[in-house]
C-alpha cells in the first residue's frame, strides 16, 4: 500500500476530527497535527534519566523545544513505570513551579502529566490548560477539577494502574476493549462538564499492552479517530518499538519517526514526543508530500512555514 493509499484509507477518520481547544486557543486538527514536547521533572525517567530534573535545566530544555517547533509543552513529575514512591507533596513541588515558570516564559499551551487530582488542580491554577491522565481518571474528583478550570483532558486506556508492573497483558480483542473503555471515559468527561472540544483520546500504547497489542492499536487509529475526538499518539521511544526491532532506548529515534508518520496518516493529531525537531520534520514533510486536504489549507501551511513556526492556534478573543 502506497502513502497515498494509506492517506485515502483514513479520509473518513480525518473528516471526523473536530476542533480542539487548549486554553484560549482553538486548533483545526483536520489539517495539521500538534507536537507536544515532553519535559520530565523526574530523576528516574526511562528516557532522559533526570536530565531536566532541576528547574533551570527544564526551563532551558523548554526553550529548545519551543525553538524547534513545539506546539505544547508537557510537564510530568512522576514517571509512569515502576519506581520509588513519590508523595503528592513531592509531585506538587516538582510540577507546579515548573508550570508557573513555563507559563511566564513561553506563549504556548502548557500541559501537565499527572493522574492525581490535587496536582492537576494546582497546575491548572498556575497556567496549565491540558491534563494528561494515563490512569483513565481513577483519582476521585479529577474530571471535576479539570472542568472547573475549563481545561482539556486526555482520556487514556490503561489495563491496571500507573506504576504497576503488567508483564503479560491479555485481551480477547484489544482494539474492541480499548475502544469501549475510551467511550466510557469520554462519557465520564462529558458528564463532568468538559466540553467535547476539550477532550482527547489515547489508546495507551505500551500501557498494559504487549508489543503486538501496541502495533494493533496503532494500526487501528482510523477506528479511534472516527470516535470524533482528537487522537493522541504517545509512541516516542517506547518499548514496543525497541522490542520488535531489537533497539535500546537511545536507538529508537528513527523507529519513532516511522510510527509518527503512520500515525499521522491514520488520523493521529496530537503527538507526544521527546524529539520535537524530528517530529516537526515528519509532520511538515507529510504536509508537502501527501495530497493536501484543500487549497486553503495549503496556503495556510505555506504562510506558517514562511515564518519558520509551528501552528499556534487561533486565540478565542482575536
Phi and psi in degrees as a GROMACS rama.xvg file:
@    title "Ramachandran Plot"
@    xaxis  label "Phi"
@    yaxis  label "Psi"
@TYPE xy
-79.6221  169.21  UNK-2
-59.4392  -40.1647  UNK-3
-66.9554  -37.4465  UNK-4
-61.5474  -45.6607  UNK-5
-60.7344  -42.8095  UNK-6
-57.9378  -49.3191  UNK-7
-70.7998  -28.2623  UNK-8
-65.3118  -21.0886  UNK-9
-109.392  16.4376  UNK-10
-58.18  -41.1164  UNK-11
-65.4388  -34.1948  UNK-12
-65.9966  -43.4312  UNK-13
-66.0975  -33.149  UNK-14
-63.3886  -24.3333  UNK-15
-93.5144  -4.42535  UNK-16
-72.5226  120.43  UNK-17
-92.8892  -171.774  UNK-18
-73.8992  144.965  UNK-19
-118.642  131.792  UNK-20
-108.696  127.83  UNK-21
-126.387  105.349  UNK-22
62.7065  -122.439  UNK-23
-99.8091  17.9451  UNK-24
-115.734  142.972  UNK-25
-118.611  131.368  UNK-26
-119.235  134.426  UNK-27
-93.6087  102.737  UNK-28
-87.6849  5.58642  UNK-29
-73.5076  -18.6154  UNK-30
-116.195  -11.2739  UNK-31
-160.812  147.149  UNK-32
-90.9265  149.558  UNK-33
-96.1959  143.973  UNK-34
-107.919  122.441  UNK-35
-103.424  116.853  UNK-36
-86.5484  128.318  UNK-37
-83.9141  131.985  UNK-38
-128.742  108.282  UNK-39
-96.1834  112.666  UNK-40
-96.0224  62.4365  UNK-41
-135.345  146.722  UNK-42
-83.8724  -7.38156  UNK-43
-132.43  31.2283  UNK-44
-58.636  141.427  UNK-45
-63.672  -25.9157  UNK-46
-99.0328  -54.162  UNK-47
-100.915  -4.76783  UNK-48
52.0754  42.0333  UNK-49
91.135  11.7229  UNK-50
-58.1624  -34.6471  UNK-51
-115.751  28.8957  UNK-52
-68.5647  -42.0943  UNK-53
-72.5434  139.452  UNK-54
-58.2355  -43.8192  UNK-55
-61.2274  -40.2414  UNK-56
-66.0087  -38.439  UNK-57
-65.3951  -43.438  UNK-58
-64.5768  -40.7794  UNK-59
-62.209  -43.3947  UNK-60
-64.07  -38.6787  UNK-61
-58.9545  -41.5663  UNK-62
-60.0418  -39.3987  UNK-63
-64.8462  -46.148  UNK-64
-61.7304  -40.9366  UNK-65
-64.469  -42.7124  UNK-66
-64.9572  -25.5877  UNK-67
-85.5266  -6.73335  UNK-68
114.564  10.4769  UNK-69
-57.1281  137.092  UNK-70
-92.1289  -26.1402  UNK-71
-142.529  146.12  UNK-72
-111.955  131.487  UNK-73
-118.27  126.164  UNK-74
-106.466  130.968  UNK-75
-127.801  142.512  UNK-76
-114.751  -2.92843  UNK-77
-141.969  130.422  UNK-78
-72.7188  155.766  UNK-79
-72.9176  -32.3609  UNK-80
-80.3079  179.208  UNK-81
-63.4422  149.973  UNK-82
173.219  -173.827  UNK-83
-62.978  146.741  UNK-84
-63.5133  137.578  UNK-85
-122.031  119.371  UNK-86
-72.154  164.936  UNK-87
-59.4689  -41.8194  UNK-88
-62.2913  -41.8977  UNK-89
-67.163  -41.2783  UNK-90
-63.8822  -40.3122  UNK-91
-60.1915  -43.2159  UNK-92
-63.7374  -31.0661  UNK-93
-79.394  -42.2902  UNK-94
-88.9406  -48.0115  UNK-95
-62.2138  -48.894  UNK-96
-61.3783  -33.2256  UNK-97
-66.7529  -46.4567  UNK-98
-60.4125  -44.328  UNK-99
-59.9946  -43.7104  UNK-100
-69.3903  -41.7138  UNK-101
-64.8145  -38.1502  UNK-102
-61.6335  -38.0807  UNK-103
-67.7813  -36.9306  UNK-104
-93.6021  -28.0397  UNK-105
-126.884  137.736  UNK-106
-96.0725  54.8633  UNK-107
-138.78  160.312  UNK-108
-62.3615  145.429  UNK-109
-113.19  131.494  UNK-110
-111.583  156.735  UNK-111
-123.836  135.04  UNK-112
-102.289  98.1856  UNK-113
-156.454  149.57  UNK-114
-108.548  8.38451  UNK-115
-102.248  131.585  UNK-116
-60.9734  -46.1471  UNK-117
-62.0595  -38.7098  UNK-118
-69.4967  -44.8387  UNK-119
-65.8808  -36.8825  UNK-120
-60.0725  -47.308  UNK-121
-71.3025  -36.8597  UNK-122
-65.3429  -39.5943  UNK-123
-66.0582  -32.6466  UNK-124
-64.313  -33.2201  UNK-125
-100.276  8.2838  UNK-126
132.894  -11.5938  UNK-127
-67.0205  148.966  UNK-128
-126.353  -3.99034  UNK-129
-138.196  136.927  UNK-130
-120.724  116.944  UNK-131
-102.991  105.825  UNK-132
-113.215  103.822  UNK-133
-75.6396  -5.22579  UNK-134
-85.2019  -9.11459  UNK-135
75.4217  35.2458  UNK-136
63.7782  44.585  UNK-137
-78.618  -22.7231  UNK-138
-83.3087  127.203  UNK-139
-55.9596  131.833  UNK-140
88.0668  -1.00581  UNK-141
-60.3364  -53.1001  UNK-142
-64.4318  -37.3128  UNK-143
-63.9504  -38.3865  UNK-144
-64.0116  -42.3803  UNK-145
-67.2774  -40.468  UNK-146
-61.3695  -44.8007  UNK-147
-59.6539  -34.2261  UNK-148
-89.458  2.28588  UNK-149
54.8877  42.9492  UNK-150
-90.7196  175.058  UNK-151
-108.968  141.919  UNK-152
-120.784  151.685  UNK-153
-107.665  117.242  UNK-154
-91.3128  116.597  UNK-155
-117.988  140.847  UNK-156
-85.5517  132.328  UNK-157
-141.118  143.823  UNK-158
-78.5573  -39.6535  UNK-159
-115.34  -107.156  UNK-160
-140.917  160.815  UNK-161
-58.6843  145.782  UNK-162
69.6774  13.1834  UNK-163
-107.53  125.322  UNK-164
-66.2196  129.55  UNK-165
-138.41  73.7444  UNK-166
-76.3143  -23.5011  UNK-167
-132.901  66.3074  UNK-168
-68.0112  142.219  UNK-169
-128.552  133.943  UNK-170
-135.629  142.911  UNK-171
-68.6831  -42.6532  UNK-172
-150.066  99.426  UNK-173
-63.0835  -38.8867  UNK-174
-66.7657  -47.0746  UNK-175
-62.4258  -44.4427  UNK-176
-61.3829  -46.4456  UNK-177
-66.6054  -41.5244  UNK-178
-62.7192  -44.7089  UNK-179
-63.1923  -40.6806  UNK-180
-60.8244  -46.9448  UNK-181
-65.9358  -34.0597  UNK-182
-61.5221  -39.8017  UNK-183
-66.3781  -43.833  UNK-184
-66.838  -37.4711  UNK-185
-62.7995  -43.8693  UNK-186
-60.8213  -39.2334  UNK-187
-61.5293  -43.1823  UNK-188
-65.0643  -43.8275  UNK-189
-62.3923  -41.535  UNK-190
-64.6802  -29.7936  UNK-191
-77.8086  -5.82431  UNK-192
100.469  9.66155  UNK-193
-84.2327  127.679  UNK-194
-74.1375  153.597  UNK-195
-56.0837  -31.9702  UNK-196
-76.097  1.14043  UNK-197
-120.333  26.1115  UNK-198
-124.033  130.185  UNK-199
-121.695  146.52  UNK-200
-117.44  145.76  UNK-201
-138.426  116.386  UNK-202
-64.7964  -13.7256  UNK-203
75.2292  55.814  UNK-204
-56.3962  133.606  UNK-205
75.2407  -7.22915  UNK-206
-91.3694  90.6926  UNK-207
69.5872  36.9724  UNK-208
-133.7  143.614  UNK-209
-78.2148  172.779  UNK-210
-57.7137  -44.8137  UNK-211
-65.0945  -36.9606  UNK-212
-60.0866  -47.6721  UNK-213
-64.0962  -39.6428  UNK-214
-63.8905  -42.5504  UNK-215
-61.7857  -41.0041  UNK-216
-68.1358  -38.9161  UNK-217
-62.9183  -42.7728  UNK-218
-65.7712  -24.5873  UNK-219
-89.4884  12.8555  UNK-220
-52.2249  -40.464  UNK-221
-59.0044  -36.3643  UNK-222
-63.8354  -42.3339  UNK-223
-69.7169  -39.3661  UNK-224
-62.2739  -31.9866  UNK-225
-69.5485  -7.57812  UNK-226
-68.3965  -16.6143  UNK-227
96.4071  13.3915  UNK-228
-127.586  148.966  UNK-229
-55.6999  136.832  UNK-230
-98.7733  124.639  UNK-231
-89.6582  135.737  UNK-232
-121.061  111.699  UNK-233
-116.619  79.3296  UNK-234
-113.627  -2.73354  UNK-235
-58.0272  114.269  UNK-236
58.3202  22.9806  UNK-237
-76.9344  164.74  UNK-238
-61.4458  -35.1332  UNK-239
-62.8384  -31.3795  UNK-240
-70.9626  -40.0619  UNK-241
-71.2115  -36.9298  UNK-242
-67.2122  -48.316  UNK-243
-80.1449  -12.6912  UNK-244
-108.723  -5.18088  UNK-245
67.199  44.3554  UNK-246
-114.939  141.451  UNK-247
-76.0966  171.387  UNK-248
-57.3929  -39.5764  UNK-249
-86.6645  10.8565  UNK-250
-117.131  11.2828  UNK-251
-101.735  11.5124  UNK-252
-61.2618  -49.0852  UNK-253
-65.3747  -39.7061  UNK-254
-63.9282  -38.1445  UNK-255
-61.1617  -44.6902  UNK-256
-61.8464  -37.725  UNK-257
-63.6822  -44.0263  UNK-258
-63.4239  -40.3072  UNK-259
-62.5039  -41.8497  UNK-260
-60.1396  -50.3119  UNK-261
-62.209  -43.2031  UNK-262
-59.8621  -46.1288  UNK-263
-60.8861  -45.0364  UNK-264
-61.9103  -29.4325  UNK-265
-97.9634  7.55692  UNK-266
114.528  -3.01563  UNK-267
-69.541  136.742  UNK-268
-130.944  -2.58929  UNK-269
-131.008  113.63  UNK-270
-109.569  113.679  UNK-271
-93.4183  117.162  UNK-272
-140.246  157.577  UNK-273
-87.282  -40.711  UNK-274
-99.734  90.9611  UNK-275
-66.9142  -41.568  UNK-276
-57.648  -48.0242  UNK-277
-67.329  -39.3416  UNK-278
-62.859  -42.6836  UNK-279
-65.5126  -35.6301  UNK-280
-64.3595  -42.8847  UNK-281
-59.9917  -51.3297  UNK-282
-59.5381  -48.1332  UNK-283
-67.8049  -35.3279  UNK-284
-64.6479  -43.8451  UNK-285
-62.407  -33.9152  UNK-286
-60.4087  -34.6217  UNK-287
-86.8334  -33.5839  UNK-288
-86.3288  -30.2632  UNK-289
-94.8838  146.059  UNK-290
-50.8525  124.285  UNK-291
-64.5688  154.86  UNK-292
-71.4699  -34.0626  UNK-293
-163.921  161.39  UNK-294
-59.4812  -38.0566  UNK-295
-61.8915  -43.1596  UNK-296
-66.9708  -34.7847  UNK-297
-62.9383  -44.9628  UNK-298
-62.9016  -41.3391  UNK-299
-64.1163  -41.4123  UNK-300
-65.2632  -40.1785  UNK-301
-62.0857  -40.4738  UNK-302
-62.8847  -43.7105  UNK-303
-62.1021  -44.9919  UNK-304
-65.5406  -35.5434  UNK-305
-63.071  -23.6364  UNK-306
-94.9184  -0.85179  UNK-307
66.0909  31.3216  UNK-308
-129.918  151.569  UNK-309
-78.3526  165.936  UNK-310
-59.5102  137.425  UNK-311
-115.736  -5.55361  UNK-312
84.0766  160.838  UNK-313
-97.1108  123.517  UNK-314
-69.731  139.774  UNK-315
-59.9978  -34.4862  UNK-316
-88.1494  5.22323  UNK-317
